[in-house]
Amino acid sequence: MIDLTTEQLRELREKLEKCWCKETIWHKNTWNPDKPSKGQCYVTSILIQDVFGGKVFRGSVDNEEHYWNELPDGTEIDLTSDQFDGGDKLYPHPNRSFLKVVTPNRRNKRYLILKEKYLAVNK
């Protein structure tokens, strides 16, 4: 069972900030180093699921599609929630749904770039 502490989540977020870039951002967003999490929710949630297990959820915030995680212990985490003007915590997401990733597409290419960068940061 995964049980990440607040400090471990902070460290994880810091590592992700080193990995996020214009190649991993959602195509409708523009890279902004002052707000690196903007447009990174999908690839980040898939990476978290790959590394820690659990589920990926999809919902909307301010009429924008958004993705976040539930860890195997049932804890929900959203490492990109600060991309919205509402602050760090945007729960509950009333229209959440579980997401299964089954087919390769542009998102998966962005994910593979993020994963490669993440693995390099964790060496």
Stockholm file with secondary structure:
# STOCKHOLM 1.0

chainA/1-123         MIDLTTEQLRELREKLEKCWCKETIWHKNTWNPDKPSKGQCYVTSILIQDVFGGKVFRGSVDNEEHYWNELPDGTEIDLTSDQFDGGDKLYPHPNRSFLKVVTPNRRNKRYLILKEKYLAVNK
#=GR chainA/1-123 SS CCCCCHHHHHHHHHHHHHHCCTTTSCTTSCCCTTSTTTTCHHHHHHHHHHHHCSEEEEEEETTEEEEEEECTTSCEECTTGGGSTTCSCCCCCTTCEECCCCSCCHHHHHHHHHHHHHHHHTC
#=GC SS_cons         CCCCCHHHHHHHHHHHHHHCCTTTSCTTSCCCTTSTTTTCHHHHHHHHHHHHCSEEEEEEETTEEEEEEECTTSCEECTTGGGSTTCSCCCCCTTCEECCCCSCCHHHHHHHHHHHHHHHHTC
//
